[in-house]
Amino acid sequence: MDITQLNTNADKHIVAFGESRIGGRSENQDSIGAAHTPLGFLVTVCDGMGGGPGGKTASTIAVQEILTAIREGHKEESRANTVIKAIRRANMAIIEAAGAEPSLKGMGSTATVLLINEQSAIIAHVGDSRVYQLRGRHKVFRTFDHSMVFELVSQGVLTEEQARLSAQSNIITRALGIKPDLEVDITEVAYLRGDRFMLTTDGIHGTMPEKELIKLASNHSAAPGAVVDDIATRVDNAGRLCDGHHDNLTIAIVETQTNSILKPTMTPRTKLIITLLATIAAVSIFL
């Protein structure tokens, strides 16, 4: 898939681009979708798993069901609940499809969802595909992988970079299509004008240290579409120069053009700076 503008030019609230490539595999089992909905602009990125046609089928079902469910969402219900229900609906659709067709048995998919409107951004995920929120050149939010190695990260056994390089990095602990009872991680975040939300499958973020990925994604001298294509091309070229068997790779970037109504909370670093400035100002009065 070539780089695609995910929103319309008439949308002055955000700018969004996405790209998905097959990498060195025989089939692209990643899927990406976007839509304007009554609840805000929606982007979802899903990474399928399973032998034969299963992986692609699972991620395709996930994207289609999530898009449909949120399009049908009611403004009377919270956006967070709507997103959770949409992902759980996708989960059951995958389970039912696998039960109806033996060749699809064991298929599953990760899911990431970004639903953004003037109020705030709702972020949800299952599995090891990720959503980042970048401000300036810094990460202000990132989802935490549902994977075996990231459980070791949470326990302090591994660093995140050690987890990325581990041979077990692709073993996930949560996915759509595995069991009916699905836990979805979800959060609401505020944003400022110029923030970038980045959705990636592990074919992107698993190929380089996170600091390098953030540096590339937060390059504001380039438009979001150019950044998406640059990252995808770098990852694809690096894979071809290695063994040529690299994973499917999918990335989407949504850049905000306004501040959200919800106000961002101050980070510990910002609070420290304000406290130091206030202290300096107070001391100067008595000098």
Secondary structure, 3 states (H helix, E strand, C coil): CCCEECCCCCCCCEEEEEEEECCCCCCCCEEEEEEEECCEEEEEEEEEECCCCHHHHHHHHHHHHHHHHHHCCCCCCCHHHHHHHHHHHHHHHHHHHHHHCHHHCCCEECEEEEEECCCCEEEEEECCCEEEEEECCEEEEECCCCEHHHHHHHCCCCCHHHHHHCCCCCCECCCECCCCCCCCEEEEECCCCCCEEEEECHHHHCCCCHHHHHHHHCCCCCCHHHHHHHHHHHHHHHHHHHCCCCCCEEEEEEEECCCCCCCCCCCHHHHHHHHHHHHHHHHHHCC
